[in-house]
Structures are given as structure tokens and as C-alpha cells.
Amino acid sequence: MENQIQDLIQKTPYKVHLFVKDPKTEQFLFSHQLEESFSSASIIKVPILLAVIAYTEKHNISLHSALTITPADWVDFSVISEQRLTQSTVYELLVWMIITSDNTATNVLIDVVGMNFLNDYFRQIGLQETLLQRKMMDVERLAMGIDNFTSARDMAHLFTRIYQQDLLASPYNELVIDILSRQRVHEGLKRYLVDDVKLAHKTGGLDTVDHDAGIVYSSSFDYLIGVFITNVTDNDLARQLIGRLSKVVYDYMMGQREEQQ
């Protein structure tokens, strides 16, 4: 596995950050460029998901309480905007934020809890490089160099905590995994997997980055994988690379299972 991964990384013109991790032992099975921070794109919506739920717990807010959405909140890449919705529940916004990477839903939730709460929560749960500095589709701040950041190590830590279900109260931990498992964007990690694999994950992409990270559940060996591509000039090629790296890891893990039987 390691040689195949290294070969793919060396042949690409893009920069690759990658981890494969056993969430039970917390051992890295493979890692590359773990520490360096990079533009998070929409993968930052995963810690936002957890933070919003923690906020509702703290303030005794029902996930089924309705929030007001104004036309000024509507932005691109959003089923909320497509439907011209002016109201939605916290739960619905959380689901859309993850499964279709809805930007309007994300921005409404950011406004509800506040960037300070979000960034404080990120620090509290052990994320060192993850930082929210702008809302989704805020091209003006992005043009000024104000962006959102994370690192492969942070995402490995985050998905370990999600897998171990120790961040939130019991029903909410299961809810987070359920929402991540309903992901509708499968152009990366699942791209070349023939098997019907349960994958609790989130993608993220901008013109120059493509990411996909999450938990792969199998009958005998669960593992975490995150592939983060930066310096991208062709997004589809970057997603193909994520798919190839994912398939190398998956084939290796399934081979290990057969050897143990």
C-alpha cells in the first residue's frame, strides 16, 4: 500500500496531504503532510456540524426549532436558495449543510452560533489548525486572503472523535454519523469502489483544492481516510486522484481481512 500511495503522490503535480488511521488503536497506518494547514473549503462543515449541536445542547435548543432565512441569506450552491425557503429547522439545515454541502444552510448556522463560539469549540475539542474566518461564498474576504483553514492531522483527530462517539451526548453522536453517512457527493473516496461501502464522510472543493475525508465501515475492519489536494489546476483530475488513493487503501484493507480469515 505504501509504495503505491507514494507512487501516486510523486506522479501528481498537485500537493497531497493524506492520512489512513485505525480509529480503535488511534495508530496511523499511513500519513503524508499531516501538519501543514491548507484552505479547508467545505470540509470545515464537519466541525461546524458538531459545534452547532454542542451549542443547541448548551442552550437547550431543540434541533426541530425553526430558524428564519432571509433572501439576503440565499447564496449559490444551495437547495435552500433553490427553494427560496424563508424558514427551516436546525436539523434540516445541518443535514443540507453536510449531504449537499449547502452554503446557505451553513451561513445561517454560522450566524446563529457565531464565529467566536465555533472557533472556541474547535480549540476545545483539540483542533489546532482549524479556523473559520469567513462565511461560505464570501468572495470579497477570500479575495483579501481571508480564508478558512484546517490540516490533515486535525481531520484525523476529528474523525477519530466522531468514530469513538465521545464528543456529544449519546443520541447526538449517532446523529452525526448518520448525517455524514447520507452524503450525496461521491466524486472522491467512493469514486472507484465497486462494493457498497458505508462511508461517513464530507467533501470540500474550491478552484485550487479538493478534499474528501471520513470513516469507512467494513464487516471486519473500520478505518479513517482523508485525502486533501492543494495547488489544484484541474478539479476533476484531483478528484480522480482522491479516488485512486482511496481504492489503493480499500483494496489493501480488504486484502488484510482475507489474510486473517
N, C-alpha and C positions, 0 to 999 in steps of 0.2 A: 504493500500500500504506500509506504513512504516514498519509495523510488518513483512510483507512478505519479504521485502528487507533485514531487519535486520536478519531474519532467514537464508536467503541465504548467507549473509555475514559471519554470525557466523559459518556456517557449512563448509565453504570452507577453505582449508589450505593455500590459497593464500591471498595476501593483496589486498584490494579493495579500489579504490578511485572513487567516484561517485557523479554526480550531476543531478538533474532534475530541470529545470528552466522555468519560464514563461518569454519569451523574450519581451513581451509587458510591463509588470509591473516590470520586472527585479527581481522578487522575486524568491528565491529558494524554490521549493516545497519539495525537499529532498536533503540533501548533506551529504557526508561522506569523511573524509580525504581530504578536499579541498586544504589545504595549502602546504602540503609536495610535494617537487619536486621528479620526477622519470624519468627514461630513456624514452624519447619521442618516440623512434622508428620512424615509418614513419608518425605519426600524426603531426610531425613538418612540414610536407609538406604543411599543410593548411596555416600557417602564411607565409611560403615561397611563396606560390601562390599569396597572397595579396601583399607581398613585391616586387615581380618581376613586377607585374602590376603597382604598385606605381613607381617603377624605370623607366619603359617604359614611364609612364606619365611624369615624371620629366625630362627625357632626350629626349622626343618627338620621341620615337622609336615605329615603327609600330609593332603590335603583329604578323603581317604577314611577317616581315623581316626574312630572313634565317640566321641561325647560323651554323657554321662549327662544325662537330663532327669528332674527330679523332679516329682511332682504340684504342688508349690508353684510350679513354673515356668510351669504352664499358665495362660494368660490368654486373654481374648476375642479374636476376630478372628484365629483361628489354626487351620490344618489340623492342626498338631501336637497341639493340645489336643483337637480333634475326634476324632482317632485314639487319644488317650490314650497317645501314644508316650512311652517312658521311655529311648529311645536313638535317636540319629540321627547321620549323618556330618556333618562340617563342610560338605562340598559340598551335601548335601541342605538343611541349614539356610540356607546362602547363597542357594540357589535359591528356597526358600519365602519367605525374607525379602523378595526382590525381586518375584517374579512374582505372589504373592498378598498381599504386604505383611504376612507372618506376624509377629505380635508376640511369640509365644513363641520362635520361632527367633531373632529379633533380640535378645531379652533374654538368651538362653543364650549367644549370641556375645559380647554386651557383657560378661557375667560372665567369659568365657574370656580375653579380651584386656585388659579393664579400661578404665574411662573415661579414665584418665590417658593410656594409650597411644593411644586413639582421638583425643583432643583434641590430643595432641602430633603425631600423624600429620597431622591436618587442617592444623595450622600449617606443618608441614614441606612439604606439597605446595602451599602458597600460599593456603589458605582463611583469610580474615581475620575473617569474621563467624560462621563455622560453629562451633557449640559444643553439645556433648552434656552435659546436666546431670541428666537423668532417664531412666529406662528407659521402655519403651512401656507404656501403660496405668497408669502411676503417677499416679493421680488425686489422691493426697494431696499430692505435691510440686507438681503442676500447680496445685492449689487455693492453694498457698502462693506462687504466682507463679514457681515454678522450672520453666523450660521449656527446650526445645531451639531453637536459632536458626540461621538462615542468611541469605543475601542473594542477589539475582539475579546480582550480579557474581560471587559465589563459585560459584554453579551454572554460570554461563557458563564460568568458568575450569576448573571440574572436568570438564565435558563436553568442553571443548577438549582437555584432557589425555587423557581417555578415548579420544577420536577419534584423537588422534595416537599413542596406544599407547606412551607413554613413561614411565609410572609404575611398571610392574611388569615382571617377566621376560616374555619373548615369549609363551609359551603362556597365561599368566595374563591378559595384556591382551586376547587374543582371547576368553578365557572370560568376562571382564566384559561385553564387548559381546554375546556370545551369551546370557548370562543376562538382560541388560536387554532384548534383542530378543524374549524369550519372555514378556514382560509380559502378564498376562491381564486387567488392568484398563484399559479403553479408553473411559472416560466423558468424557475431556477432549480431548487433542490429536487423537485419531483419530475423535472423535465424528461429524464431518460430512465425513470424507474418503471418497469413493467408491472411489478407487483402492486397490489392495492395496499399501500403502506399508510398507516396512521401517522400523520405528521402535524405536530402543533407548532406552527411557525409564523414568521412575518417577513415580508419582503420590504425592500426600500430602494428607490431609484431616483436619480437626477440625471442630467445630461452627462455628468462625469463620474457617477458612481452607480453601482448595482450591488445590492446586498440580499442575502436570504439566510435566516438562522432559526433554529428551533430544535424540537425534540422528536426523534424518530423512535416510535414504539414498535417493537417486534415481539414475536412469541417467546423469544429466549434472551434477547439482549437489546435493551434500550440504550440509545446513545444520543449525545448532543452534537450538532454540527452547525458551524457558522462560516459562511464564505462571504467576504466583503471585498469588492473590486473597486479600486480607485484609479484615477488617471484614465478613465474610460473615454474612448472616442467613438465606439460603436456599441450601443446598449445591447443589441441582440447578441453580438459576439460575446459580450461579458456574461449574459445570462446562459449562453451555451457553455461557457467555461465553468460557471457555477454548477450546471447540470452534469458536466463531465467529472468534476471533482466529487460531487455528491455520489455519482454512480460508482466511482472507484472505491469510495468508503463503504457504500452499501454492499457492493459485491464482496469486499474483504470481510465485512461483519457477518454476512450470510455464510461465507466460507468457513469462518471460525466456528459458527454454530454447527455446521455439518461435521467438522472435525471432532467436536465434543460429543456428538451423538454416537 
